[in-house]
C-alpha cells in the first residue's frame, strides 16, 4: 500500500514537471531505459552528469562574458540545447 502511494506521488510530481517544462521526452526515454533492465540509479547518474556539465559550461560562458577580450572562436564549442 505504501509503495502504491509513493508511486502515485512520484507520478504526480513527474506530471507536474512535464507540464512546467522542467523535463521532456528525453527524460521519459531515460526512464524507459532504466525500466527495461537498466542499472538502478541510471537516471539519477545521467541527470547528475548533465547538471555537472551544465554548471561547468555556464561558468565558462559567464567568465567569457566578463572578459575584456572574447575569443569567439572558442565559444562555438559551448553548445547549449
N, C-alpha and C positions, 0 to 999 in steps of 0.2 A: 504494500500500500504506500509506504513512504517513497519507494523508488518511482512509483507511478506519479506521485505528487511532484517529485523533483523533476521528472521528465516533462511533465506538463508545464512546470515553471520555466524550465530551460527552453521549451518550445515557444512559450510566450515571450521570453527575452529575445530569442533569435528572430521572431516575427517583428518585434519592435525594432531590432537592429536593422533588419531588411527594409522596413518601412521608412526609417530615417536615413537610409543610405550608408550606414556605418559599415555594413558588409554587403557583398553582392554575390553573383552567381559563382565566382571563383571560390569563395568561402564554402559555398554549398558543395562544390566539386571536391574540395579538400575533405569535407565531412564524409562524402560518399567513399572516397579513397580509404579513409580510416575505417569506416563501417564494413568495407569489403575485405577485411582481414589485414588492414594496415597495422602498423605498430601503435600500441597505446601511447597517447600523448603526441602523435604525429602532427595534428592540427596545432596544438599548443607550441610545438617546436617551430613549425613553419611561421606562425604568427610572430613568435619571438624574434626569429631571424629577420623577418620583414621589418619589424619595428626597430631593431638594432640598425639595419641598413638605412632605413628612412631617417633615423636620428642622425646618423653619420653624414648622410648626403645633405640634409637640411643644414647641419652645422657648417659643412664645407661651402655650401651656397651662401649662407649668411656671412661667412668670413670674406667671400669674394665680393659681396655687396658693399662691404665697408673698406675694401682695398682701394688704394689710390689708383692703381693700375689693374684693370680687369683683363685677365687672359681669356678672351672669348673662345679661343681655340680649344681650351681645356674644358669649357663649360658644356660643350656638346656631348660629352661623355656622361654627364649627370642627367640621366633620363628619369623623368617623373611621369608615371602613368596614372 
